[in-house]
Amino acid sequence: MTRRFDAVVVGAGIIGAACAAELKRAGLGVLVIDAERAASGSSGGCMGHVVAMDDSPAILDLTVLSGRLWREMAADFADEMEYSPCGTIWIAADEEEMEAARSKAENYGRRGLTARVLDSKTLYDLEPRLRPGLAGGLEVEDDIVVYPPACINLFLKGVEVMEKRRVRRIDDSTLHLEDGSEVRADRIINAAGAAAPALTPGLPIEPRKGHLVITDRYPGFCRHQMVELGYVKSAQKMEAESVAFNLQPRISGQCLVGSSRELVGWDGRINPDIMRRMLERACGYVPPLRDLSAIRTWTGFRPATPDKRPLIGRWPRVDGLYVAAGHEGLGITTAPGTARLVADEILGRTPPIDPGPFRAERILEDNPT
């Protein structure tokens, strides 16, 4: 028998789970389908940093909205989320990067975020293990860290989930599964991350591999998420390889070390050269990292788009189909905001921010064939 739902979400990562929770909260009957298991993809192996980003006004709108929604969620579920209000310090190596820190502070201040420019002395007071000679930085107090798999479990509470069920094709109001069964829905949301183009041909999303390293437990080793200001330049360039300093304290006392980016298709093998460069970069900013024991390394795939904006909203080539994918390194940050925009469009509600810059159909306007 073919089952029917008000909405079906394909993908049980952070984006799909958040969309399912938002639609269920609105009273819809929702099913989530995943080819593997919930939180088994990129969302299950990333840093969990919820960060305001000012790459563009649209991205800042979405990240600020999402940060607020995450903090509201933490008011009730902080323990279950492994919620840490550690804030972010953007590290400035020189005066040029200090200018970037001041510019970010102004952008954040205009959006009501608590951000302060740090001189060199204050920087070392906050994080004394940083290497000598840094110019200063920017502290963003509102940024947080969560544990994505735990958050996915929270979003999916009370939602029906079909795991290990691969969708072969989506057409008007119907999902065709590899086992030959079908599921029908008034609305279908493709939230399959870097795999989304396999179900929706024409989506310009490609996998961008990243490496991570987690250490043993060293409580208090660092107190803030630390990111070099050069990270933004690294993340924005769609070049073959790049590394940047990114260090995250976990509430377990462990340290999570990143980051790298590679365009190598779906090759998930660890690249020893990239790993070495990434760790050398991190130890160059925090030399005592060399004395810590790493207990695990792994890779994951960010779903990247050419214009660095996610695709959120109606996909007009298939009746009833919506897309929520292409968030690259901001999937955890923007999950609740993305879910709100998707639900608002489906339900005809007024969105809290302008959804125009994220419309999935903008791709068709650029490539009408």
C-alpha positions in Angstrom: 0.0 0.0 0.0 1.3 3.5 -0.9 1.5 5.7 2.2 0.7 9.4 2.0 1.9 12.3 4.2 1.4 16.0 4.4 5.2 16.4 4.0 8.2 14.1 3.4 11.7 15.2 4.1 14.6 13.4 2.3 17.6 13.4 4.5 17.9 13.0 8.3 20.9 15.4 8.8 20.6 18.6 10.7 18.8 20.5 7.9 16.2 17.8 7.2 15.6 17.1 10.9 15.1 20.8 11.6 12.6 21.1 8.7 10.7 18.1 9.9 10.4 19.5 13.4 9.2 22.9 12.1 6.6 21.3 9.9 5.4 18.9 12.6 5.1 21.8 15.0 2.8 23.5 12.5 0.5 20.4 12.6 1.6 18.6 9.5 2.0 14.8 9.2 5.7 14.4 8.5 7.9 11.5 7.4 11.7 11.7 7.2 13.5 9.2 4.9 17.3 8.6 5.0 19.4 6.4 2.8 21.5 5.5 5.9 20.8 6.5 9.5 19.9 9.9 11.1 23.0 12.0 11.7 25.2 9.5 9.8 26.4 12.0 7.1 28.1 15.4 7.3 26.0 16.5 10.3 27.3 13.6 12.3 30.9 14.5 11.8 31.3 18.2 11.9 32.2 20.9 14.5 28.8 22.0 15.7 29.8 25.7 15.7 26.8 28.1 15.6 28.4 31.3 14.3 27.3 34.7 13.0 28.8 35.2 9.6 28.9 38.5 7.7 30.1 37.2 4.3 27.0 39.0 2.8 24.0 40.8 4.3 21.8 37.8 3.4 24.1 35.3 5.1 24.3 37.6 8.2 20.5 37.7 8.3 20.2 34.0 8.2 22.9 33.3 10.7 21.7 35.9 13.2 18.1 34.5 12.9 19.3 30.9 13.3 21.6 31.8 16.3 18.6 33.3 18.1 16.5 30.2 17.4 19.3 27.9 18.7 19.5 29.9 21.9 15.7 29.7 22.3 15.9 26.0 21.9 18.7 25.8 24.5 16.5 27.4 27.1 14.7 24.1 27.4 17.2 21.5 26.0 20.7 22.8 26.8 21.8 19.5 28.4 20.5 17.3 25.6 22.1 19.6 23.0 25.5 19.5 24.8 25.1 23.3 24.5 28.2 25.4 25.2 27.9 29.2 25.1 31.7 29.5 24.6 31.6 32.3 22.1 34.0 32.8 19.2 37.3 34.6 19.0 38.4 35.6 15.5 42.2 35.8 15.6 43.9 38.7 13.9 47.5 37.9 13.0 48.4 41.5 11.9 47.0 45.0 11.5 45.3 44.2 8.2 43.3 41.4 10.0 42.6 43.8 12.9 40.9 46.1 10.4 38.8 43.1 9.3 38.0 42.5 13.0 36.8 46.1 13.5 34.6 45.8 10.4 33.0 42.6 11.6 32.4 44.2 15.0 30.5 47.1 13.3 28.4 44.6 11.2 27.6 42.5 14.3 26.8 45.5 16.4 24.3 46.8 13.9 22.5 43.4 14.2 22.4 43.5 18.0 25.1 41.0 18.6 27.6 41.3 21.4 31.1 41.7 19.9 34.2 43.4 21.1 37.5 44.1 19.5 40.4 42.7 21.5 43.8 44.2 21.7 46.8 41.9 22.0 46.9 41.9 25.8 43.2 41.1 26.2 43.5 38.3 23.6 46.2 36.6 25.6 44.3 37.1 28.9 41.4 35.1 27.3 43.5 32.5 25.5 47.0 32.4 26.9 48.1 29.4 24.8 48.1 31.3 21.6 51.4 31.9 20.0 53.2 35.2 20.8 53.0 38.2 18.5 49.4 38.2 17.4 47.8 41.6 16.9 44.4 40.9 18.7 41.0 39.7 17.6 37.3 39.9 17.9 35.2 38.2 20.6 31.6 37.3 19.6 29.9 36.3 22.8 26.6 35.2 21.2 28.2 32.3 19.3 27.7 28.8 20.7 28.7 25.2 20.2 26.2 22.3 20.1 26.6 18.5 19.4 24.8 18.0 16.1 23.8 14.3 16.5 22.1 15.1 19.8 20.3 18.1 18.2 19.1 15.9 15.3 17.7 13.5 17.8 15.8 16.3 19.5 14.4 17.6 16.2 13.2 14.1 15.3 11.4 13.4 18.5 7.9 12.4 17.6 8.6 12.4 13.9 8.4 9.1 11.9 11.8 8.3 10.4 12.5 5.6 7.7 16.2 4.7 7.8 18.2 2.6 5.4 15.6 3.4 2.7 17.1 5.0 -0.4 15.0 7.3 -2.6 15.6 6.5 -6.2 13.5 9.3 -7.9 11.2 12.2 -7.0 8.5 13.2 -9.3 5.2 15.1 -8.8 4.1 14.3 -5.2 5.7 10.9 -5.3 9.0 9.4 -3.9 10.1 6.2 -5.6 12.2 4.1 -3.3 14.9 1.6 -4.4 12.9 -1.3 -2.9 10.1 -0.6 -5.3 7.8 1.0 -2.8 6.3 4.6 -3.2 5.5 7.3 -0.7 3.2 10.2 -1.7 3.2 13.7 -0.1 1.7 17.1 -0.8 5.1 18.6 -0.2 8.5 17.0 -0.5 11.7 18.6 0.8 15.1 17.6 -0.6 17.4 18.0 2.3 20.0 15.4 1.2 23.0 17.6 1.5 25.8 17.0 -1.0 23.8 14.1 -2.4 20.8 16.4 -3.2 21.6 16.7 -7.0 21.1 12.9 -7.4 17.4 13.4 -6.7 17.0 16.9 -8.2 19.0 17.2 -11.4 20.2 20.7 -12.0 21.2 21.6 -8.4 24.7 23.1 -8.6 25.9 21.4 -5.4 29.1 19.5 -5.1 30.8 17.8 -2.1 33.7 19.7 -0.5 35.7 17.4 1.7 37.0 18.5 5.1 39.2 16.8 7.7 38.8 16.9 11.5 40.9 15.7 14.5 39.7 15.2 18.0 41.9 15.0 21.0 41.8 13.2 24.3 40.2 15.1 27.3 42.1 18.2 28.4 39.6 20.3 30.3 40.3 24.0 30.2 42.9 23.8 27.4 41.0 26.5 25.5 37.8 28.4 26.5 36.5 29.8 23.2 36.0 28.6 19.7 39.0 30.1 17.9 39.1 30.9 14.2 41.7 32.7 12.2 40.4 35.7 10.3 42.0 34.3 7.2 39.5 31.4 7.4 36.9 33.4 5.6 39.1 33.9 2.6 39.9 30.2 2.6 36.3 29.2 2.8 35.2 31.5 0.1 37.6 30.3 -2.6 36.5 27.3 -4.5 40.1 26.1 -5.0 41.3 22.5 -5.0 42.8 22.6 -1.5 43.0 24.9 1.5 43.6 24.8 5.2 42.8 27.3 8.0 43.1 27.4 11.8 39.9 26.4 13.7 39.9 25.1 17.3 36.9 24.2 19.3 36.5 23.3 23.0 34.0 20.5 23.7 32.2 20.3 27.0 33.7 16.8 27.3 37.1 18.5 27.7 38.2 17.4 24.3 39.5 19.7 21.6 38.3 19.5 18.0 40.8 20.7 15.4 40.1 21.9 11.8 39.8 22.9 9.1 40.5 21.9 5.5 38.7 22.0 2.2 39.2 19.8 -0.9 37.3 19.3 -4.1 37.9 15.6 -4.8 34.5 14.3 -5.5 33.3 11.6 -3.1 36.8 10.4 -2.2 36.5 10.2 1.6 40.0 8.9 2.3 42.2 10.9 4.7 44.7 13.0 2.7 48.0 12.8 4.8 49.4 16.0 3.3 46.3 18.0 3.9 46.1 16.6 7.5 49.7 17.5 8.1 49.2 21.1 6.8 46.0 21.5 8.8 47.7 20.4 12.1 50.8 22.5 11.4 48.5 25.5 10.9 46.7 24.8 14.1 49.9 24.3 16.1 51.3 27.5 14.5 48.5 29.4 16.3 48.4 27.3 19.5 51.9 25.6 20.0 50.9 23.5 23.0 48.5 21.6 20.8 51.6 19.5 19.8 51.6 18.0 23.3 48.0 16.7 23.1 47.0 13.2 22.1 44.7 12.8 19.1 42.3 9.9 19.4 40.4 10.1 16.1 40.6 11.6 12.6 37.9 11.6 9.9 36.5 13.3 6.9 33.2 14.6 5.8 31.6 16.4 2.9 30.2 19.9 2.9 27.5 20.6 0.2 28.9 23.6 -1.6 27.2 26.0 -4.1 29.0 28.3 -6.6 27.6 31.5 -5.1 28.1 30.4 -1.4 24.5 30.7 -0.6 22.2 27.7 0.3 19.3 26.8 -1.9 16.1 27.1 0.2 12.6 27.0 -1.2 10.4 25.8 -4.1 11.9 23.9 -7.0 9.5 24.7 -9.9 10.5 21.9 -12.2 8.7 19.4 -9.9 5.3 20.0 -8.5 5.3 20.2 -4.7 9.1 19.9 -4.4 11.2 22.1 -2.2 15.0 22.2 -1.7 16.9 22.8 1.6 20.5 22.1 0.7 23.9 23.6 -0.2 24.8 25.2 3.2 28.5 24.2 2.9 30.1 24.9 6.3 27.0 26.7 7.8 24.6 23.8 7.9 24.6 23.5 11.7 24.4 27.2 12.2 21.6 27.8 9.8 19.4 24.7 10.3 16.6 26.3 12.4 16.5 29.4 10.2 16.4 27.3 7.0 13.6 25.3 8.5 11.6 28.4 9.3 12.0 29.7 5.8 10.9 26.4 4.3 7.9 26.1 6.6 6.9 29.7 6.0 6.9 29.2 2.2 4.9 25.9 2.4 2.4 27.3 4.9 2.1 30.8 3.3 3.4 32.6 6.4 5.4 35.8 6.4 9.1 34.9 6.8 11.2 36.7 9.5 13.9 37.6 6.9 14.0 38.1 3.1 14.1 34.7 1.6 14.9 36.0 -1.9 18.7 35.6 -1.8 18.3 31.9 -1.0 15.5 30.9 -3.5 16.3 27.6 -5.1 14.8 28.7 -8.3 17.4 31.4 -8.8 19.5 28.6 -10.3 17.0 28.2 -13.1 17.1 32.0 -13.8 20.8 31.7 -14.3 20.6 28.5 -16.3 17.1 28.3 -17.9 17.8 25.2 -19.9 
